Amino acid sequence: MSAWLPSAPCSRVCVESVGSPAAVPRALLRLAALLAVLLFGIVLIPVVGRLAAVWRDRLTRMWCRTIVRVAGVRLRMTGAAPPSGGLLLVANHISWMDIPLLAAVRPARMLAKAEIRQWPVAGVLTASSGALFIQRDRLRALPRTVERIADSLRGGSAVVVFPEGSTWCGRAQGRFRRAAFQAALDAAVPVQPVHLQYRFDGGAVTTAPAFVGSDSLLTSVWRVVSARALVAEVRVEPVLPAGSAPDRRTLALAAETATNGAATNGTAGTGTAVVETADAHRRSAEAQRRNATAHRGSANSKAYAHL
């Protein structure tokens, strides 16, 4: 297991079972509709690619919202629209459904693992969308990947990254890894944190849409289309402006804090405030480490004096 190949502790044990015999006919209809919408989009990709950017983005948003709707999921989106131009779009990662949800926020190129190329339907869609593929088990390829992300950002594209590096069940969230944030710093573009969450309408958070552990893609899709009154909540957090963080560690922590919801529960109303809070946490942690080192040195000195 390499440092670029993180894993979550979540497994199929975390995932709720939502299917029932009565739900099968509805699930089959939803699955058929979902496949039809996906195939329709694949056929139209060459045509849509020739349109002006504003129309291309509008049709992509409409198509992705349709994917979510025919799968039986209601979309609730809050927050301001993300800025135009180069933008690093980051979010916590739970399900395959996260991808059309983020495209509904703003169409973007995706940083995706190379294995997705081999997936049926989804592999074609991902490749056709201009995704940036990465071989996650090759650490030597990481600097080049960061360069490719930065080049796309400089060209005015939005790039979607899931910095946890793995899917989680939805009741917990992983740490944001820092590499992709270096691309935002190099390209001098803002970072847009987005928080994703799934729940039953009027009920508690659910893990049913999660795609974790040994799950197959089809199994996860079937749980989604079998669920009743499933709601996807997309919270667009305040943008983290370009130049507001001194380094990628601070920027990653600020984005992680925002997607965890901690920034929106307090008085922080801007992305800059979130970065300042994250920077303060980083400085505090560094001070604690220095104090701990000093205490260990002092203890060693006293022990030596008694010898």
GIRA-V578510 format. One record per residue. N is the residue number from 1. RES is the residue in three letters. PSI is psi in whole degrees, -180 to 180 (* if undefined). Layout:
N/RES/PSI  N/RES/PSI
This chain:
1/MET/116  2/SER/168  3/ALA/-24  4/TRP/1  5/LEU/66  6/PRO/160  7/SER/152  8/ALA/153  9/PRO/-8  10/CYS/145  11/SER/-174  12/ARG/-19  13/VAL/-30  14/CYS/-20  15/VAL/130  16/GLU/144  17/SER/125  18/VAL/-4  19/GLY/157  20/SER/157  21/PRO/-35  22/ALA/-22  23/ALA/-10  24/VAL/-49  25/PRO/-44  26/ARG/-41  27/ALA/-40  28/LEU/-40  29/LEU/-43  30/ARG/-42  31/LEU/-42  32/ALA/-43  33/ALA/-40  34/LEU/-46  35/LEU/-39  36/ALA/-44  37/VAL/-41  38/LEU/-46  39/LEU/-38  40/PHE/-42  41/GLY/-40  42/ILE/-42  43/VAL/-37  44/LEU/-5  45/ILE/-46  46/PRO/-35  47/VAL/-48  48/VAL/-33  49/GLY/-20  50/ARG/-7  51/LEU/164  52/ALA/153  53/ALA/-40  54/VAL/-41  55/TRP/-36  56/ARG/-44  57/ASP/-39  58/ARG/-44  59/LEU/-36  60/THR/-44  61/ARG/-44  62/MET/-43  63/TRP/-44  64/CYS/-38  65/ARG/-35  66/THR/-40  67/ILE/-47  68/VAL/-42  69/ARG/-46  70/VAL/-21  71/ALA/-3  72/GLY/18  73/VAL/131  74/ARG/138  75/LEU/127  76/ARG/115  77/MET/130  78/THR/158  79/GLY/170  80/ALA/157  81/ALA/140  82/PRO/156  83/PRO/161  84/SER/175  85/GLY/-171  86/GLY/132  87/LEU/132  88/LEU/113  89/LEU/117  90/VAL/146  91/ALA/160  92/ASN/156  93/HIS/123  94/ILE/-45  95/SER/165  96/TRP/-25  97/MET/-19  98/ASP/-33  99/ILE/-53  100/PRO/-28  101/LEU/-45  102/LEU/-34  103/ALA/-27  104/ALA/-26  105/VAL/-55  106/ARG/123  107/PRO/137  108/ALA/164  109/ARG/147  110/MET/140  111/LEU/114  112/ALA/151  113/LYS/147  114/ALA/-25  115/GLU/-25  116/ILE/-26  117/ARG/-30  118/GLN/-6  119/TRP/141  120/PRO/138  121/VAL/-60  122/ALA/-36  123/GLY/-42  124/VAL/-44  125/LEU/-46  126/THR/-45  127/ALA/-40  128/SER/-22  129/SER/-1  130/GLY/28  131/ALA/151  132/LEU/110  133/PHE/145  134/ILE/139  135/GLN/101  136/ARG/-20  137/ASP/7  138/ARG/94  139/LEU/-29  140/ARG/-22  141/ALA/-9  142/LEU/-47  143/PRO/-40  144/ARG/-37  145/THR/-43  146/VAL/-40  147/GLU/-42  148/ARG/-40  149/ILE/-46  150/ALA/-41  151/ASP/-43  152/SER/-41  153/LEU/-42  154/ARG/-31  155/GLY/2  156/GLY/6  157/SER/155  158/ALA/141  159/VAL/129  160/VAL/130  161/VAL/138  162/PHE/95  163/PRO/-12  164/GLU/-25  165/GLY/2  166/SER/157  167/THR/145  168/TRP/166  169/CYS/-19  170/GLY/-17  171/ARG/-6  172/ALA/163  173/GLN/145  174/GLY/173  175/ARG/146  176/PHE/123  177/ARG/151  178/ARG/-18  179/ALA/-48  180/ALA/-28  181/PHE/-23  182/GLN/-35  183/ALA/-40  184/ALA/-39  185/LEU/-44  186/ASP/-37  187/ALA/-6  188/ALA/51  189/VAL/159  190/PRO/164  191/VAL/132  192/GLN/103  193/PRO/142  194/VAL/133  195/HIS/128  196/LEU/140  197/GLN/145  198/TYR/139  199/ARG/164  200/PHE/144  201/ASP/119  202/GLY/7  203/GLY/-161  204/ALA/170  205/VAL/139  206/THR/150  207/THR/5  208/ALA/-40  209/PRO/-4  210/ALA/146  211/PHE/84  212/VAL/167  213/GLY/-133  214/SER/12  215/ASP/142  216/SER/160  217/LEU/-42  218/LEU/-38  219/THR/-44  220/SER/-42  221/VAL/-43  222/TRP/-39  223/ARG/-39  224/VAL/-49  225/VAL/-18  226/SER/-19  227/ALA/151  228/ARG/133  229/ALA/41  230/LEU/135  231/VAL/132  232/ALA/120  233/GLU/124  234/VAL/113  235/ARG/111  236/VAL/112  237/GLU/165  238/PRO/138  239/VAL/147  240/LEU/107  241/PRO/155  242/ALA/136  243/GLY/2  244/SER/-10  245/ALA/139  246/PRO/-23  247/ASP/171  248/ARG/-28  249/ARG/-47  250/THR/-40  251/LEU/-43  252/ALA/-41  253/LEU/-38  254/ALA/-43  255/ALA/-41  256/GLU/-43  257/THR/-41  258/ALA/-44  259/THR/-22  260/ASN/-14  261/GLY/-4  262/ALA/-33  263/ALA/-30  264/THR/-11  265/ASN/-14  266/GLY/-146  267/THR/-6  268/ALA/117  269/GLY/-4  270/THR/162  271/GLY/-36  272/THR/-41  273/ALA/-38  274/VAL/-43  275/VAL/-43  276/GLU/-39  277/THR/-45  278/ALA/-39  279/ASP/-38  280/ALA/-41  281/HIS/-41  282/ARG/-45  283/ARG/-39  284/SER/-43  285/ALA/-40  286/GLU/-39  287/ALA/-40  288/GLN/-39  289/ARG/-40  290/ARG/-41  291/ASN/-41  292/ALA/-40  293/THR/-42  294/ALA/-41  295/HIS/-40  296/ARG/-40  297/GLY/-40  298/SER/-43  299/ALA/-39  300/ASN/-37  301/SER/-44  302/LYS/-43  303/ALA/-40  304/TYR/-37  305/ALA/-29  306/HIS/-11  307/LEU/*
